[in-house]
């Protein structure tokens, strides 16, 4: 995304629009793939209900660091337990 256009709500509108179209097509699940270094985008994805899919302990540790960094907490920020569920 163009750095001059950040914080204008474009990404939020895009994701909400895509989710609305998916809902109209009777999709019951949405998946979003991102990297843990996308710190500007991850809060939006979390606000829209997406959750990290944690497959192993090293990945859990990375996501916990990301959540702590985003929340400004030194020791908090837990992610959901390991599971076999699909990512959202």
N, CA, C and O atoms as a GROMACS GRO file, in nm:
protein
  352
    1UNK      N    1   0.084  -0.118   0.000
    1UNK     CA    2   0.000   0.000   0.000
    1UNK      C    3   0.088   0.123   0.000
    1UNK      O    4   0.194   0.124   0.062
    2UNK      N    5   0.046   0.226  -0.069
    2UNK     CA    6   0.116   0.354  -0.074
    2UNK      C    7   0.122   0.413   0.067
    2UNK      O    8   0.019   0.430   0.132
    3UNK      N    9   0.242   0.445   0.114
    3UNK     CA   10   0.258   0.496   0.250
    3UNK      C   11   0.178   0.624   0.274
    3UNK      O   12   0.135   0.649   0.386
    4UNK      N   13   0.158   0.704   0.171
    4UNK     CA   14   0.080   0.827   0.186
    4UNK      C   15  -0.069   0.801   0.205
    4UNK      O   16  -0.143   0.890   0.248
    5UNK      N   17  -0.114   0.680   0.175
    5UNK     CA   18  -0.257   0.646   0.185
    5UNK      C   19  -0.290   0.564   0.308
    5UNK      O   20  -0.406   0.525   0.326
    6UNK      N   21  -0.194   0.538   0.392
    6UNK     CA   22  -0.220   0.460   0.514
    6UNK      C   23  -0.316   0.535   0.605
    6UNK      O   24  -0.325   0.657   0.605
    7UNK      N   25  -0.388   0.455   0.685
    7UNK     CA   26  -0.479   0.507   0.788
    7UNK      C   27  -0.602   0.576   0.730
    7UNK      O   28  -0.666   0.656   0.798
    8UNK      N   29  -0.635   0.547   0.605
    8UNK     CA   30  -0.755   0.604   0.544
    8UNK      C   31  -0.872   0.507   0.542
    8UNK      O   32  -0.981   0.541   0.497
    9UNK      N   33  -0.849   0.386   0.592
    9UNK     CA   34  -0.956   0.287   0.596
    9UNK      C   35  -0.973   0.207   0.468
    9UNK      O   36  -1.072   0.134   0.453
   10UNK      N   37  -0.879   0.219   0.376
   10UNK     CA   38  -0.892   0.147   0.248
   10UNK      C   39  -0.883  -0.004   0.267
   10UNK      O   40  -0.963  -0.078   0.210
   11UNK      N   41  -0.787  -0.049   0.345
   11UNK     CA   42  -0.771  -0.193   0.367
   11UNK      C   43  -0.893  -0.250   0.439
   11UNK      O   44  -0.942  -0.358   0.404
   12UNK      N   45  -0.943  -0.178   0.540
   12UNK     CA   46  -1.062  -0.223   0.612
   12UNK      C   47  -1.181  -0.236   0.514
   12UNK      O   48  -1.252  -0.336   0.516
   13UNK      N   49  -1.201  -0.135   0.432
   13UNK     CA   50  -1.312  -0.138   0.336
   13UNK      C   51  -1.295  -0.254   0.238
   13UNK      O   52  -1.392  -0.321   0.203
   14UNK      N   53  -1.172  -0.276   0.193
   14UNK     CA   54  -1.146  -0.385   0.100
   14UNK      C   55  -1.177  -0.521   0.162
   14UNK      O   56  -1.247  -0.603   0.102
   15UNK      N   57  -1.126  -0.545   0.282
   15UNK     CA   58  -1.148  -0.674   0.348
   15UNK      C   59  -1.296  -0.694   0.379
   15UNK      O   60  -1.350  -0.802   0.356
   16UNK      N   61  -1.362  -0.591   0.429
   16UNK     CA   62  -1.505  -0.602   0.459
   16UNK      C   63  -1.585  -0.629   0.331
   16UNK      O   64  -1.678  -0.709   0.331
   17UNK      N   65  -1.547  -0.562   0.223
   17UNK     CA   66  -1.615  -0.585   0.095
   17UNK      C   67  -1.598  -0.726   0.045
   17UNK      O   68  -1.693  -0.789  -0.002
   18UNK      N   69  -1.477  -0.778   0.054
   18UNK     CA   70  -1.450  -0.915   0.011
   18UNK      C   71  -1.527  -1.014   0.099
   18UNK      O   72  -1.583  -1.111   0.048
   19UNK      N   73  -1.530  -0.990   0.229
   19UNK     CA   74  -1.605  -1.078   0.319
   19UNK      C   75  -1.755  -1.072   0.289
   19UNK      O   76  -1.823  -1.174   0.297
   20UNK      N   77  -1.805  -0.954   0.255
   20UNK     CA   78  -1.947  -0.941   0.220
   20UNK      C   79  -1.978  -1.020   0.093
   20UNK      O   80  -2.080  -1.090   0.086
   21UNK      N   81  -1.892  -1.010  -0.007
   21UNK     CA   82  -1.912  -1.086  -0.131
   21UNK      C   83  -1.906  -1.235  -0.104
   21UNK      O   84  -1.983  -1.312  -0.161
   22UNK      N   85  -1.813  -1.276  -0.020
   22UNK     CA   86  -1.802  -1.417   0.015
   22UNK      C   87  -1.929  -1.464   0.086
   22UNK      O   88  -1.979  -1.574   0.060
   23UNK      N   89  -1.981  -1.381   0.176
   23UNK     CA   90  -2.105  -1.415   0.245
   23UNK      C   91  -2.222  -1.429   0.149
   23UNK      O   92  -2.305  -1.518   0.165
   24UNK      N   93  -2.230  -1.341   0.050
   24UNK     CA   94  -2.336  -1.348  -0.050
   24UNK      C   95  -2.324  -1.476  -0.133
   24UNK      O   96  -2.424  -1.528  -0.183
   25UNK      N   97  -2.201  -1.524  -0.148
   25UNK     CA   98  -2.178  -1.648  -0.221
   25UNK      C   99  -2.192  -1.770  -0.130
   25UNK      O  100  -2.158  -1.882  -0.168
   26UNK      N  101  -2.244  -1.747  -0.009
   26UNK     CA  102  -2.269  -1.850   0.091
   26UNK      C  103  -2.142  -1.918   0.142
   26UNK      O  104  -2.146  -2.034   0.183
   27UNK      N  105  -2.031  -1.848   0.140
   27UNK     CA  106  -1.909  -1.900   0.201
   27UNK      C  107  -1.924  -1.888   0.352
   27UNK      O  108  -1.970  -1.786   0.403
   28UNK      N  109  -1.885  -1.991   0.422
   28UNK     CA  110  -1.897  -1.991   0.567
   28UNK      C  111  -1.765  -1.972   0.637
   28UNK      O  112  -1.760  -1.966   0.760
   29UNK      N  113  -1.657  -1.963   0.562
   29UNK     CA  114  -1.525  -1.953   0.622
   29UNK      C  115  -1.438  -1.864   0.534
   29UNK      O  116  -1.444  -1.872   0.411
   30UNK      N  117  -1.359  -1.782   0.597
   30UNK     CA  118  -1.263  -1.698   0.524
   30UNK      C  119  -1.125  -1.721   0.583
   30UNK      O  120  -1.110  -1.730   0.705
   31UNK      N  121  -1.027  -1.730   0.499
   31UNK     CA  122  -0.889  -1.749   0.543
   31UNK      C  123  -0.805  -1.634   0.491
   31UNK      O  124  -0.823  -1.586   0.380
   32UNK      N  125  -0.714  -1.592   0.575
   32UNK     CA  126  -0.626  -1.482   0.540
   32UNK      C  127  -0.484  -1.523   0.578
   32UNK      O  128  -0.459  -1.561   0.692
   33UNK      N  129  -0.394  -1.515   0.485
   33UNK     CA  130  -0.254  -1.549   0.512
   33UNK      C  131  -0.175  -1.421   0.525
   33UNK      O  132  -0.181  -1.334   0.438
   34UNK      N  133  -0.100  -1.410   0.633
   34UNK     CA  134  -0.014  -1.294   0.653
   34UNK      C  135   0.113  -1.338   0.721
   34UNK      O  136   0.123  -1.449   0.772
   35UNK      N  137   0.210  -1.250   0.721
   35UNK     CA  138   0.336  -1.274   0.790
   35UNK      C  139   0.334  -1.200   0.922
   35UNK      O  140   0.264  -1.100   0.937
   36UNK      N  141   0.411  -1.248   1.018
   36UNK     CA  142   0.411  -1.185   1.150
   36UNK      C  143   0.481  -1.050   1.151
   36UNK      O  144   0.474  -0.978   1.251
   37UNK      N  145   0.548  -1.013   1.044
   37UNK     CA  146   0.613  -0.882   1.038
   37UNK      C  147   0.522  -0.773   0.981
   37UNK      O  148   0.566  -0.659   0.966
   38UNK      N  149   0.398  -0.805   0.951
   38UNK     CA  150   0.302  -0.708   0.898
   38UNK      C  151   0.233  -0.637   1.014
   38UNK      O  152   0.110  -0.641   1.026
   39UNK      N  153   0.312  -0.572   1.098
   39UNK     CA  154   0.260  -0.515   1.223
   39UNK      C  155   0.155  -0.408   1.201
   39UNK      O  156   0.069  -0.389   1.288
   40UNK      N  157   0.158  -0.338   1.090
   40UNK     CA  158   0.056  -0.235   1.064
   40UNK      C  159  -0.078  -0.298   1.027
   40UNK      O  160  -0.183  -0.240   1.053
   41UNK      N  161  -0.076  -0.416   0.966
   41UNK     CA  162  -0.198  -0.480   0.918
   41UNK      C  163  -0.261  -0.575   1.020
   41UNK      O  164  -0.383  -0.592   1.021
   42UNK      N  165  -0.181  -0.638   1.103
   42UNK     CA  166  -0.231  -0.741   1.194
   42UNK      C  167  -0.341  -0.691   1.287
   42UNK      O  168  -0.439  -0.763   1.306
   43UNK      N  169  -0.332  -0.571   1.345
   43UNK     CA  170  -0.444  -0.526   1.430
   43UNK      C  171  -0.577  -0.521   1.355
   43UNK      O  172  -0.681  -0.555   1.412
   44UNK      N  173  -0.575  -0.480   1.230
   44UNK     CA  174  -0.698  -0.478   1.150
   44UNK      C  175  -0.753  -0.619   1.136
   44UNK      O  176  -0.872  -0.642   1.156
   45UNK      N  177  -0.667  -0.712   1.101
   45UNK     CA  178  -0.712  -0.850   1.083
   45UNK      C  179  -0.772  -0.906   1.212
   45UNK      O  180  -0.874  -0.975   1.210
   46UNK      N  181  -0.709  -0.876   1.325
   46UNK     CA  182  -0.762  -0.922   1.454
   46UNK      C  183  -0.896  -0.855   1.485
   46UNK      O  184  -0.988  -0.922   1.533
   47UNK      N  185  -0.909  -0.725   1.457
   47UNK     CA  186  -1.035  -0.653   1.481
   47UNK      C  187  -1.148  -0.711   1.397
   47UNK      O  188  -1.264  -0.710   1.439
   48UNK      N  189  -1.115  -0.761   1.279
   48UNK     CA  190  -1.217  -0.817   1.190
   48UNK      C  191  -1.248  -0.963   1.221
   48UNK      O  192  -1.328  -1.026   1.152
   49UNK      N  193  -1.184  -1.018   1.326
   49UNK     CA  194  -1.218  -1.152   1.372
   49UNK      C  195  -1.125  -1.262   1.327
   49UNK      O  196  -1.146  -1.378   1.362
   50UNK      N  197  -1.023  -1.230   1.250
   50UNK     CA  198  -0.927  -1.333   1.211
   50UNK      C  199  -0.840  -1.366   1.332
   50UNK      O  200  -0.815  -1.281   1.418
   51UNK      N  201  -0.794  -1.490   1.337
   51UNK     CA  202  -0.711  -1.538   1.447
   51UNK      C  203  -0.590  -1.609   1.389
   51UNK      O  204  -0.599  -1.672   1.284
   52UNK      N  205  -0.477  -1.599   1.458
   52UNK     CA  206  -0.359  -1.672   1.410
   52UNK      C  207  -0.382  -1.823   1.417
   52UNK      O  208  -0.438  -1.873   1.514
   53UNK      N  209  -0.339  -1.892   1.316
   53UNK     CA  210  -0.337  -2.038   1.319
   53UNK      C  211  -0.198  -2.078   1.365
   53UNK      O  212  -0.100  -2.058   1.294
   54UNK      N  213  -0.191  -2.134   1.484
   54UNK     CA  214  -0.063  -2.170   1.544
   54UNK      C  215  -0.046  -2.320   1.530
   54UNK      O  216  -0.125  -2.398   1.582
   55UNK      N  217   0.059  -2.359   1.460
   55UNK     CA  218   0.079  -2.500   1.430
   55UNK      C  219   0.183  -2.568   1.518
   55UNK      O  220   0.183  -2.690   1.532
   56UNK      N  221   0.271  -2.489   1.579
   56UNK     CA  222   0.374  -2.549   1.663
   56UNK      C  223   0.424  -2.447   1.764
   56UNK      O  224   0.390  -2.329   1.758
   57UNK      N  225   0.506  -2.493   1.858
   57UNK     CA  226   0.553  -2.406   1.965
   57UNK      C  227   0.637  -2.288   1.916
   57UNK      O  228   0.618  -2.177   1.965
   58UNK      N  229   0.730  -2.307   1.820
   58UNK     CA  230   0.805  -2.190   1.772
   58UNK      C  231   0.713  -2.083   1.710
   58UNK      O  232   0.734  -1.963   1.729
   59UNK      N  233   0.612  -2.127   1.637
   59UNK     CA  234   0.517  -2.032   1.579
   59UNK      C  235   0.437  -1.962   1.689
   59UNK      O  236   0.408  -1.843   1.679
   60UNK      N  237   0.402  -2.036   1.793
   60UNK     CA  238   0.330  -1.978   1.907
   60UNK      C  239   0.414  -1.867   1.971
   60UNK      O  240   0.362  -1.760   2.003
   61UNK      N  241   0.542  -1.893   1.990
   61UNK     CA  242   0.630  -1.795   2.051
   61UNK      C  243   0.637  -1.667   1.967
   61UNK      O  244   0.636  -1.557   2.022
   62UNK      N  245   0.645  -1.682   1.836
   62UNK     CA  246   0.649  -1.564   1.748
   62UNK      C  247   0.520  -1.484   1.760
   62UNK      O  248   0.524  -1.362   1.775
   63UNK      N  249   0.405  -1.553   1.753
   63UNK     CA  250   0.277  -1.482   1.761
   63UNK      C  251   0.259  -1.415   1.898
   63UNK      O  252   0.204  -1.306   1.906
   64UNK      N  253   0.305  -1.482   2.004
   64UNK     CA  254   0.295  -1.419   2.136
   64UNK      C  255   0.378  -1.292   2.143
   64UNK      O  256   0.335  -1.194   2.203
   65UNK      N  257   0.496  -1.293   2.082
   65UNK     CA  258   0.578  -1.171   2.077
   65UNK      C  259   0.509  -1.062   1.997
   65UNK      O  260   0.511  -0.945   2.036
   66UNK      N  261   0.448  -1.099   1.884
   66UNK     CA  262   0.378  -1.001   1.801
   66UNK      C  263   0.263  -0.938   1.880
   66UNK      O  264   0.246  -0.816   1.879
   67UNK      N  265   0.183  -1.020   1.946
   67UNK     CA  266   0.069  -0.970   2.022
   67UNK      C  267   0.117  -0.879   2.136
   67UNK      O  268   0.058  -0.774   2.160
   68UNK      N  269   0.223  -0.921   2.206
   68UNK     CA  270   0.278  -0.835   2.313
   68UNK      C  271   0.325  -0.702   2.256
   68UNK      O  272   0.297  -0.597   2.314
   69UNK      N  273   0.395  -0.706   2.146
   69UNK     CA  274   0.445  -0.584   2.084
   69UNK      C  275   0.330  -0.491   2.046
   69UNK      O  276   0.336  -0.371   2.071
   70UNK      N  277   0.227  -0.547   1.985
   70UNK     CA  278   0.113  -0.466   1.942
   70UNK      C  279   0.032  -0.411   2.060
   70UNK      O  280  -0.024  -0.302   2.052
   71UNK      N  281   0.027  -0.488   2.168
   71UNK     CA  282  -0.052  -0.444   2.283
   71UNK      C  283   0.028  -0.357   2.378
   71UNK      O  284  -0.028  -0.295   2.469
   72UNK      N  285   0.159  -0.351   2.357
   72UNK     CA  286   0.244  -0.272   2.445
   72UNK      C  287   0.268  -0.336   2.579
   72UNK      O  288   0.320  -0.272   2.671
   73UNK      N  289   0.232  -0.463   2.593
   73UNK     CA  290   0.249  -0.534   2.719
   73UNK      C  291   0.383  -0.606   2.721
   73UNK      O  292   0.431  -0.654   2.619
   74UNK      N  293   0.441  -0.611   2.838
   74UNK     CA  294   0.569  -0.681   2.853
   74UNK      C  295   0.551  -0.831   2.870
   74UNK      O  296   0.635  -0.908   2.824
   75UNK      N  297   0.443  -0.874   2.934
   75UNK     CA  298   0.432  -1.016   2.964
   75UNK      C  299   0.303  -1.081   2.919
   75UNK      O  300   0.290  -1.203   2.930
   76UNK      N  301   0.207  -1.005   2.868
   76UNK     CA  302   0.077  -1.061   2.831
   76UNK      C  303   0.074  -1.106   2.686
   76UNK      O  304   0.178  -1.127   2.623
   77UNK      N  305  -0.046  -1.120   2.636
   77UNK     CA  306  -0.064  -1.150   2.495
   77UNK      C  307  -0.054  -1.297   2.463
   77UNK      O  308   0.045  -1.342   2.406
   78UNK      N  309  -0.153  -1.371   2.496
   78UNK     CA  310  -0.156  -1.513   2.464
   78UNK      C  311  -0.237  -1.534   2.338
   78UNK      O  312  -0.331  -1.461   2.308
   79UNK      N  313  -0.199  -1.638   2.263
   79UNK     CA  314  -0.276  -1.676   2.146
   79UNK      C  315  -0.354  -1.802   2.180
   79UNK      O  316  -0.326  -1.867   2.280
   80UNK      N  317  -0.450  -1.835   2.098
   80UNK     CA  318  -0.534  -1.951   2.123
   80UNK      C  319  -0.449  -2.078   2.128
   80UNK      O  320  -0.343  -2.085   2.066
   81UNK      N  321  -0.496  -2.180   2.202
   81UNK     CA  322  -0.422  -2.305   2.212
   81UNK      C  323  -0.401  -2.369   2.076
   81UNK      O  324  -0.475  -2.342   1.981
   82UNK      N  325  -0.300  -2.455   2.067
   82UNK     CA  326  -0.278  -2.531   1.945
   82UNK      C  327  -0.403  -2.613   1.915
   82UNK      O  328  -0.466  -2.667   2.006
   83UNK      N  329  -0.437  -2.620   1.788
   83UNK     CA  330  -0.553  -2.699   1.751
   83UNK      C  331  -0.535  -2.748   1.609
   83UNK      O  332  -0.443  -2.706   1.539
   84UNK      N  333  -0.623  -2.834   1.568
   84UNK     CA  334  -0.621  -2.885   1.432
   84UNK      C  335  -0.720  -2.809   1.343
   84UNK      O  336  -0.740  -2.845   1.227
   85UNK      N  337  -0.782  -2.704   1.398
   85UNK     CA  338  -0.880  -2.630   1.320
   85UNK      C  339  -0.813  -2.555   1.206
   85UNK      O  340  -0.693  -2.527   1.211
   86UNK      N  341  -0.890  -2.524   1.107
   86UNK     CA  342  -0.840  -2.447   0.993
   86UNK      C  343  -0.829  -2.302   1.033
   86UNK      O  344  -0.899  -2.256   1.123
   87UNK      N  345  -0.739  -2.227   0.965
   87UNK     CA  346  -0.728  -2.084   0.992
   87UNK      C  347  -0.847  -2.012   0.934
   87UNK      O  348  -0.913  -2.061   0.843
   88UNK      N  349  -0.875  -1.894   0.989
   88UNK     CA  350  -0.992  -1.818   0.946
   88UNK      C  351  -0.954  -1.717   0.842
   88UNK      O  352  -1.040  -1.643   0.794
   0.00000   0.00000   0.00000
